[in-house]
Amino acid sequence: MGKRSAVVAGGYDVAYEPEIDYGQYTLPKHKRMYADIVLRNADIILPVSEFTRSEVLARVRPKRIQLLYPGIDTDEFRPQGEKEDLVMTVASSSGRVIRLKGLNSFIGAAALLPGVRFLVVGLSEADREELQSKAAENVLLSGYETQEELLAHYQKAKVYCQLSYRESFGMALVEAMACGCAPVVTERGALPEVVGDTGYYVPYGNIRATAEAIEKALSSKRGLKARERVEEKFSLKKREQELRSLLEGLSR
């Protein structure tokens, strides 16, 4: 229609992970074509990470592509109050998330650390029922929570885990880091890009390595360093400035 367009590539839309049946490009061709049409014809594609940028380029050759990280309000997501021996993860996503978010590793690590409280937020009823039979007494499985409730958890937790099979960025991870949580993550997708040298890395699905990393993170001061990284790279203000500049250039 002659309108200029900027399109954010956020993850699922360019993902191909047949092992866990995840991603637009695992669907039949007639469903993948919608993503192809958009990605080829947009005036600019804005992937949320270098990892997602590489996925876009593996699918199509867009007119123009430029990395633009998501941002969060670091005035809202900030440390407050005393930290507790609490380890948490957020597992909200469309569809079943147990394999995608590495929740079996999270539950397994909790069983090896009975003196520490573990929390999973954002579970569907089906996933909660499946995990309940495996979870030790020190694990709380929660469904959807408001942003205010989630923020309170971030501010209490010492450690945030993102044990995912893949992540295109990791908004909950960045929110937790901004609240001073030390990150424990897998070396997959965009997670190393987000965490840098502020956290601990574990192989996907390795329960013992995850438990050992959590123990180290609980006694570390890396949450402070994680907060500094978010302020430097992933603030909402930084994203706003970069997005405004890109769109003004596109309009010209």
C-alpha positions in Angstrom: 0.0 0.0 0.0 3.0 2.3 -0.3 3.5 2.6 3.4 7.0 2.2 4.9 7.3 -0.5 7.5 9.6 -1.5 10.3 9.2 -5.0 11.7 10.5 -6.4 14.9 11.7 -10.0 14.7 11.1 -11.3 18.2 11.9 -15.0 18.2 9.2 -17.6 17.4 8.5 -15.9 14.1 11.9 -16.9 12.7 12.7 -19.9 14.9 13.3 -23.5 13.6 13.7 -25.9 16.5 12.2 -29.2 15.3 13.5 -31.2 18.3 11.1 -29.4 20.6 8.5 -28.6 17.9 9.1 -24.8 18.3 9.1 -22.0 15.8 7.2 -20.6 12.8 9.6 -22.4 10.4 8.6 -25.8 11.8 5.1 -25.3 10.4 3.9 -26.3 7.0 5.0 -24.1 4.0 1.6 -22.4 3.6 2.0 -21.1 7.2 5.7 -20.1 6.9 5.0 -18.0 3.9 3.4 -15.2 6.0 6.7 -14.7 7.8 8.6 -14.8 4.5 6.4 -12.2 2.9 6.8 -9.8 5.8 10.5 -10.3 6.3 11.3 -9.8 2.6 9.1 -6.7 2.1 9.6 -4.7 5.2 11.7 -1.6 4.8 13.7 -2.6 7.8 13.8 -5.6 10.1 14.7 -5.0 13.8 15.8 -8.3 15.4 15.9 -8.3 19.2 19.4 -9.9 19.4 22.4 -10.9 17.2 21.2 -14.5 17.6 17.8 -13.5 16.1 19.5 -11.5 13.4 21.4 -14.6 12.3 18.1 -16.6 12.2 16.4 -13.9 10.0 19.4 -14.0 7.6 19.1 -17.8 7.5 15.5 -17.5 6.2 15.5 -14.5 3.9 17.5 -11.6 2.5 15.6 -8.5 3.8 16.0 -5.0 2.4 17.7 -3.8 5.5 18.3 -5.3 8.9 19.6 -3.7 12.1 19.9 -5.0 15.7 17.7 -3.2 18.3 17.7 -4.7 21.8 14.5 -4.6 23.8 14.6 -2.3 26.8 13.1 -2.2 30.3 12.4 0.6 32.8 15.4 0.4 35.2 13.7 2.9 37.5 10.8 0.4 38.0 12.9 -2.8 37.9 15.5 -2.1 40.6 16.8 -3.7 43.8 14.8 -3.0 46.9 14.9 -4.5 50.4 16.8 -7.5 51.6 17.6 -10.4 49.3 16.6 -13.9 50.4 17.8 -17.5 49.6 15.3 -17.6 46.8 16.0 -19.0 43.3 13.4 -18.2 40.6 12.5 -18.6 37.0 9.6 -17.3 34.8 8.1 -19.9 32.4 5.4 -18.0 30.6 5.1 -18.7 26.9 2.6 -19.9 24.4 2.1 -23.7 24.5 3.9 -26.1 26.8 7.1 -24.8 28.2 8.7 -27.5 30.2 11.4 -28.5 27.6 11.6 -25.0 26.1 12.4 -23.4 29.5 14.5 -26.3 30.9 12.1 -26.7 33.9 13.1 -30.3 34.6 16.7 -29.1 35.3 15.3 -26.4 37.5 13.2 -28.9 39.5 16.1 -31.4 39.6 18.5 -28.8 41.0 16.0 -27.8 43.7 16.0 -31.5 44.9 19.8 -31.2 45.3 19.5 -28.0 47.3 16.8 -28.7 49.9 17.7 -25.7 52.1 17.0 -23.2 49.3 13.6 -22.1 48.1 12.7 -22.3 44.4 9.9 -20.6 42.6 8.5 -21.0 39.1 6.1 -18.3 37.9 3.8 -18.2 34.9 2.9 -21.9 34.5 -0.2 -23.2 32.7 -2.4 -25.5 34.7 -1.3 -28.5 32.6 2.4 -27.8 33.1 1.9 -27.2 36.9 0.2 -30.6 37.1 3.0 -32.3 35.2 5.7 -30.7 37.4 4.0 -31.1 40.7 4.7 -34.9 40.9 8.4 -34.2 40.4 8.9 -31.2 42.6 10.4 -31.3 46.1 8.9 -29.5 49.0 11.2 -26.5 48.5 9.6 -25.7 45.1 6.6 -23.4 44.6 4.8 -23.7 41.3 2.8 -20.6 40.5 0.6 -19.6 37.6 0.1 -16.1 36.1 1.1 -13.2 38.3 0.8 -9.5 37.9 3.8 -7.3 37.1 3.7 -5.9 40.7 3.8 -9.5 42.1 6.6 -10.5 39.7 8.6 -7.4 40.6 8.3 -8.3 44.3 9.7 -11.8 43.6 12.7 -10.3 41.6 13.5 -8.0 44.4 13.6 -10.9 47.0 15.4 -13.5 44.8 19.2 -13.8 44.9 19.3 -15.9 41.8 17.4 -16.0 38.5 17.7 -19.0 36.3 17.0 -19.2 32.5 17.8 -22.8 31.7 16.1 -22.6 28.2 16.7 -24.8 25.2 16.7 -21.5 23.3 15.9 -17.8 24.0 15.7 -15.0 21.4 16.4 -12.4 24.1 15.0 -13.1 27.6 12.9 -10.2 28.9 12.2 -11.8 32.3 16.0 -12.5 32.7 16.8 -8.8 32.0 14.1 -7.7 34.5 15.5 -10.0 37.2 19.1 -8.8 36.5 17.9 -5.2 36.8 16.6 -6.1 40.3 20.0 -7.4 41.3 19.5 -11.2 40.7 22.6 -13.2 39.8 21.9 -15.0 36.5 22.4 -18.8 35.9 21.7 -19.6 32.3 22.4 -22.0 29.5 24.8 -21.2 26.7 22.1 -21.1 24.1 20.4 -18.6 21.8 20.9 -15.0 22.9 21.5 -15.7 26.6 25.3 -15.3 26.5 24.7 -12.0 24.6 22.4 -10.8 27.4 24.3 -12.0 30.4 27.9 -11.4 29.3 30.4 -12.0 32.2 27.8 -11.3 34.9 26.5 -14.8 35.5 27.1 -18.5 35.5 26.7 -20.8 32.5 25.5 -24.4 32.5 24.8 -27.1 29.8 21.2 -27.5 28.9 19.6 -30.4 30.8 22.6 -30.9 33.2 21.0 -30.9 36.7 24.1 -31.3 38.8 26.0 -28.5 37.0 22.9 -26.3 37.4 22.8 -27.0 41.2 26.5 -26.2 41.5 26.1 -23.0 39.6 23.1 -21.9 41.7 25.2 -22.6 44.9 27.9 -20.3 43.6 25.5 -17.6 42.5 23.8 -17.6 45.9 27.0 -16.6 47.6 28.2 -14.2 44.9 27.8 -10.4 44.4 27.2 -10.8 40.7 23.7 -9.4 41.0 25.2 -5.9 41.3 27.2 -6.4 38.1 24.1 -7.8 36.3 22.2 -4.6 37.2 25.0 -2.4 35.8 25.0 -4.4 32.5 21.2 -3.8 32.1 21.6 -0.1 32.8 24.3 0.1 30.2 22.9 -2.1 27.4 19.1 -2.7 27.9 17.5 0.4 29.3 14.2 1.6 27.9 15.6 5.0 27.4 18.4 3.6 25.2 16.0 1.7 23.1 13.7 4.7 22.7 16.5 6.9 21.5 17.7 4.3 18.9 14.2 3.4 17.7 13.3 7.1 17.3 16.4 7.7 15.2 15.7 4.6 13.0 12.1 5.6 12.4 13.0 9.2 11.6 15.5 8.0 9.1 12.9 5.6 7.6 10.3 8.4 7.3 12.8 10.5 5.3 
